[in-house]
Amino acid sequence: MASGNAAGVHLDLGQYAEAKILYRRAADLAQRVGGVLMHAIVLTRLGTAEHGEGNLSAAAALHHQALSQHRTLSPLTEPHCDRLEMDIRHRLGRTYSAAGRVAEAREQFHTALALPGADEHPEERALAIAGLKECKDC
């Protein structure tokens, strides 16, 4: 978790190379201990770091990997399932939009907004709505 937190600081500062190193370590550790929720979170943030460096194909692949991890979670035991899925789909949508894949970006934003618990997560909901607006401007 400490590696993930430090990586988040680097990500926020736009220091993508440093963030990627720390996120890769955190992803490896989460996978080794079977931390599915943490692994999904770290993978999507690693995807965001790849996006920041312009590696859009790698970013999309990591976001998809995070979605695959997410699908193994149980909403009954992991109360943040909808919020995490919204976050991953927002990040994937932004990556698709940056790659010029506008229809796929819209689909991710719409899917995020259609989740049963979407209204319970106003920050993630606002990000998905903003993503849709950006797609209209493309």
BELGI-V433362 format. One line per field, one symbol per residue. phi: phi as a letter, one per 30 degrees, with the letter a starting at -180 (. if undefined). psi: psi as a letter, one per 30 degrees, with the letter a starting at -180 (. if undefined). Layout:
# BELGI-V433362
phi: ???
psi: ???
This chain:
# BELGI-V433362
phi: .ddddddddddddicdddddedddddddddddciddddddddddddddddeedidddddddddddddddedddcddcbdcedddddddddddeddddddicddddeeddddddddeceddbddddddddddddddddd
psi: eeeeeeeeeeeefgieeeeeeeeeeeeeeeeeggieeeeeeeeeeeeeeeeefgieeeeeeeeeeeeeeefflkfefjfgeeeeeeeeeeeeeeeeefggieeeeeeeeeeeffkegeffieeeeeeeeeeeeeeff.
